[in-house]
């Protein structure tokens, strides 16, 4: 070193850290050791850093060679076809464009096709090319939505790599037991050892695997350590009982109602209420019945013309009306059965308690309580004193929890109803959940009718629950609605969400039917400037994407 503007103190254990701190604070506030504040301080800091860098490097002692890693495990699945392997490399090499609205161009968005490609490859049981694993792990690292399918496809070799690279450790956390093999369900000794000594992720994986094969054995295993588990662990273990939930689980869940954790008690109550024959369901039904009844004395609605509005001789009489008397208190028994006493901000306590009681009561209660009426007839009845929204919303939650398709149909109503969704569907989120209880074909048919009657402005959330690829009637309804929007002269960006779903979910066989929409349409006088060209570009991208999806399926040998 030739510069002598400042001296440097003898090195100490914290010399480098002190120099870094000085650099961060600035030499106006702190100077290197042995240096006075002034114009020479920055140069002195650089000198000190250079000397310390040489010292740190020269003083590094060679470490003992690391143990050679074990060879990667074999992946016995069949290899990808060559064309599919090339396609995977293209999908992994693609990078998403800049965010924000605006023009996307006519090229397919390959990043949005990767999840579908992975799902098909997993369904076919293929193994990835080894050279693709680093890029596959990088893609899964950046997109949590990709991780389950990407790690399933990547297989055991990806876990081997993840143990060698800290950037990929998420794969070990995302895989039950860190990729360790679980004992066979008949190996009772190994099961007991893993349950008693294993890591939490290993125990969760073990319980879930055992539950899928031997529900009673899983429940018995959980009971052996239940009293000594942490509250957060009890909650996770209890959640595993959702799979294959049945009447035999009731005694264990009834005991959990007395748990010291409120979250555990609430989960146990939720599971018991999903068992219509449980004692808790009967208790909740009795409480709910005390709050809801038919009141034949309510006045008929003005202009009513139904048969029940007519008295003898055709004179106007009374119409059956649902009367509601919400609970006046939340007693200890209600709290033990999972009713949360404290209402959220903005909610009345009585309506909050009522909703929880009705939600947990078996839906079969209401036909018996309300004159033997069907769910459709019950939902059509007027509700007194503005309780309809609260009552119907609770029935919606009950239908979803109990997976009751008949009640879901009644609450959804006709898709062409003026208020778009029937009297019970209080929100798009509720409608989407109700649709989830129906079969795939019925779900698609209802959403197609909704779009035909109401357009696409509210359909995005409903489309998300429909099976992929969309059934033909639903696909036609979406394309027809997009065509109507195009003819109206609006920009396609207003429908970018639906267009993106169509690219991923529309049946590829629909591509040929879309060729007529690729031309730039004549723009009406009130159209947005240039909208026709944007629509032609958007439909071109849709057609190109559908044909690419068809090619991808062929490359993977999928039907």
NORTA-V465563 format. One line per field, one symbol per residue. ss: DSSP state (H for helix, E for strand, C for the rest). phi: phi as a letter, one per 30 degrees, with the letter a starting at -180 (. if undefined). psi: psi as a letter, one per 20 degrees, with the letter a starting at -180 (. if undefined). A space follows every 50 residues. Layout:
BEGIN
ss: ???
phi: ???
psi: ???
END
This chain:
BEGIN
ss: CCCCCCCCCCCCCCHHHHHHHHHHHCCCCCCCCCCCCCCCHHHHHHHHHH HHHHHHHHCCCCCCCCCCCCCCCCCCCEECCHHHHHHHHHHHHCCCCCCC CCCCCCCCCHHHHHHHHHHHHHHHCEECCHHHHHHHHHHHHHCHHHHHHH HHHHCHHHHHHHCCCHHHCHHHHHCHHHHCCCCCCCCHHHHHHHHHHCCH HHHHHHHHHHHHHCHHHHHHHHHHHHHHCCHHHHHHHHHHHHCCCCHHHH HHHHHHCCCCCHHHHHHHHHHHHCCCCCHHHHHHHHHHHCCEEEECCCEC CCCCCCHHHECHHHCECECCEEEECCCCCCCHHHHHCCCCCCCCCCCCHH HHHHHHHHHHCCCHHHHHHCCCCCHHHHHHCEEHHHCHHHHHHHHHHHHH HCCCHHHHHHHHCCCCCCCCCCCCCCCHHHHHHHHCCCCHHHHHHHHHHH HHHHCCCCCHHHHCCCCCCCCHHHHHHHHHHHHHHHHHCCCHHHHHHHHH HHHHHCCHHHHHHHHHHCCCCCCCCCCCCCHHHHHHHHHHHHHHHHHHHH HHHHHCCCC
phi: .cdbdacbdedbdcdddddddddddjddcacdeicdeldddddddddddd ddddddddddddddedddddedddcdddddeeddddddddddddbddddj djdcicddddddcdedddddddddidcddedddeddddddddbdddeedd ddddiddddddddcbedcdeddddceiiidddddddddddddddddcdde ddddddddddddcbedddddddddbedcddeddedddddddedhdaedde eddddddcddcdddddddddddddcecdddddddddddddcbadcdcddd deidbddddcceiiddcccdbdcbbdecacdddddddjddddddeicddd dddeeddddcdeddeddddciiddedddddddcdhicdeddddddddddd dchcddddddddiddceechkidcddaddddddddddcdeddeddddddd dddbicdcdeddddcddcdededdedddddddddddddidddddcddddd dddccddeddeddcedcdddddcddcddeidedddedddddddddddddd deddddidd
psi: pipkhqqprqqahjgghhgggghhhqihhpqqpjpqqahigghhghghhg ghggghghjpqprppqppqqqqqqoiqqqqqghhghgghghhiqqqaqrr aapiriqqnhhiigghggggghhikqqqphiigghghgghhiohhigghg hgghahhhhghhiiohhjihhhhippjkjqpqqqhingghghghhhirrg hhggggggghhhgnghhgghghhhjghiqqghhhggghhiihpkprhiig gghhhihjqiphhgggggggghiinhjqhghhghggghhiiprpoiiqqq qpjpjrhiipapjjqpcqppqpqpnqqirnrhgghhjjpphpqrpipqgg hggghhghhipphihhgghlkjqrgghghiqqpqkkjgggghhhhghghg gjlohghggghhaphjqhjmirhinirhgggggghiirrgghgggghghg ghhiaihjighhhijqqpqqqghggggggghhhghghijrqihikhghgg ghhhhqphiighiihijiqpqpprhjqqpjhghggggghghggggghghg gggghikq.
END
